[in-house]
Amino acid sequence: AWKKHSVQGFTTKDQFEDETVRHIETTLARSLFNCDELAAYSGAALAFRDRLIIEWNKTQQRQTFADQKRVYYLSLEFLMGRALDNAMLNVGLKDVARAGLKDLGFRIEDVISQEHDAALGNGGLGRLAACFLDSMATLNYPAWGYGLRYRYGIFKQEIVDGYQVEVPDYWLDFNPWEFPRHDITVDIQFYGYVRKEKDEDGKTVTIWEGGEIVDAVAYDVPIPGYGTATTNNLRLWSSKASKGEFDFQKFNSGEYEGSVGDQQRAETISAVLYPNDNLERGKELRLKQQYFWCAASLFDIVRRFKKTKKPWSKFSDMVAIQLNDTHPTLAIVEMQRILVDIEGLDWAEAWSIVQGTFSYANHTVMPEALEKWSVPLMQNLLPRHLQIIYEVNSQFLQYVEKTFPKDRDMLRRVSIIEESQPKMVRMAYLATIGSHKVNGVAELHSDLIKTTIFKDFVTIYGPDKFTNVTNGITPRRWLHQANPKLSELIASKLGGYDFLTDLTKLNKLEHFLDDADFKKEWQEIKYANKVRLAQHIKDTTGVSVNPKALFDIQVKRIHEYKRQQLNILGVIHRYLTIKAMSPEERKKLAPRVSIFGGKAAPGYWMAKTVIHLVCSVGEVVNNDKDIGDLLKVIYIEDYNVSKAEIITPASDISEHISTAGTEASGTSNMKFVLNGGLIIGTCDGANIEITREIGESNIFLFGNLAEDVEDLRHAHTYGDFQLDPDLNKVFEAIKSGRFGDAGRFSALCNSIIEHGDYYLVSDDFNSYVKTHELVDEAYKDQEAWLEKCITSVARMGFFSSDRCIQEYAEMIWNVEPLPPKE
Ligand code: 26Q
């Protein structure tokens, strides 16, 4: 009987239309008579959601009954972007939807673009988490994501008079992709005090009591895999005033305002994503967010394990927990607390379960990004956790002292507690000690962490605890969805879309390098993608750019280490050079469009100044009649995932030009190459492995190497600093007021001229400019350029996040796929 009634979901165009209309008319209570694009989006989203739910339920049931290990991916950021397009492609019904929407009078692109991005992340780290969820589902791994349900994601960026203005991103107005689970609520405790007590057996037990309680409410989001029925779960926690704690007393006793105040304080925890990327600032609310989310997730994971009735010794056979950077490190401490204080295990047994369960991925070596929390802050907010950290540290230091008695300074160096004023908890050390594996995110980066921040830990634990898993991207979103025409062309040559789930299959494209029709189609697709971006630029900035020009793109968070300043200073140099050229010389130049995009953290003045400089230069260059199409400078506002889907396929060249040794991996470099763009880059992060894969002749590398950076900085500090002469001319132009009030740019110029040029802009300037000249030269030979692009795409198979997830699964998590039956 159940079978007869069970929901199957639409498969045909007519069924899709019926479902969409039914949702518009009933679920949304709107009449078709005034159905606009937003209503069409809502109806279509609900129709696809129904399909996802069916498979989601089955997947969850299968995972519950399968007696096998699951992986939990803990990340404070999930930069998901839009879900509908992805859902359509993953269940293989986008064509059905396109036809159905057309019948209803809509273009599918207009409907899809109604959706608000889910922007619960800053940049690379958050987008990596989203790609990983896609790959884990596609590869049928039983995997859950755990995160926070921010009411406000990363702010929306507006550019007003050439300055960044931040606008709140309230994204939850209509979000059909989340399911509140009001029945899944966890009490989370903060503050209070700790006392010891003897239980009936005379055993000492630790009790943490007092303080305040906030409720964590689960919201679940389905994560469909591509070409598989597996639909995994992303669980996001939302904070709410606790029923037990708050309301009734105060509310009834007339303290209405006080009661509302408590409620607001509780809800503040999950209210907003911190907008810093690669910067740590030690705010109490951020620590509260971290504990709130870790404690809720751990409670949930432990509860699920306890239902299996297995002994604790089996915990790490059933559960792997991956920490996305140090942000979830408190989960380690919370787990030890649960096992020892609540479940009554002895310390050593508990700790070995913890270590067997956790693994930690590091995403940075930059000191200002390494998380540290002040001991007094932690003492106040999480008194029991601080005790546990001290105990872990004390046992660890005892071991180190015993094992390395000759190196007295080692104890100070490796202690979880930094003996500063105030004392600080070093989260990266705690995460390393509490995990069985630590990985970096690209080869160079993984090598660097072993020789810098974790050097002593390599001595202590041996090298096998540290490993590399080079980042990857999902080819579903970043090729098939963002660049459907290119995906289709590739499929037509390779005989189907298998490359989307085995990206190494792209290598067959090298067989078509002599196929003139193929190459022509390829070029037409690139051109169409550039036309589309040009239209977007026209619509949003009013500037017309020539789609035949060389599109040179740098889109990523604005940060001094990523060196957008090097790019714009190079652009000014180009401008000055063109101004000095004869008409004959100008004729030989390939026209360029320099495109920038990215958000600056609201408090990061230098980054905001860079944005202002780009806009100011654009203002002058774009209106200089003498320059015409030879150079245009564009700032695309509010760079986000859905903008990236338009921008990435439209590049001829993109810039990945961080100071060597600072960008852990970078992932947009992979996206651009996969979409048939070349890159100019430093020997940093994954650029190095991209070069290894695609070949040196297909990439424009420049600049100093990571191994030379320290010496150069040292030389700067001790007086040996010569400003590059061409760069000096650029500064002279800025100082003359040619790009507006020079005072606005003095701090930026002086950070290079007077304050040590920490990011080596001057050292790399000449090499950068020369390499751009090589780019100009290479672009003139369109045939050869195209071959470089196609060859590069053919060799990008390694950078699929599927490869990456397989490496985590086999080397770190020890989990097996659980494919759907039949
Ligand atoms: C920490 C404490 C308090 C507030 C904020 C933060 C915070 C937030 C975000 C610290 C760091 C981040 C984000 C880091 C990040 O995105 N790192 C990038 O990770 C990518 C994926 O591995 C790499 O490709 C990039 O190289 C790396 O910069």
Residues whose N, C-alpha, C, O or C-beta is under 5 A from the ligand:
A	BS01	26Q	N122 G123 G124 L125 L128 Y274 N276 D277 N278 L279 E280 R281 R286 H363 A369 V441 E663 A664 S665 G666 T667
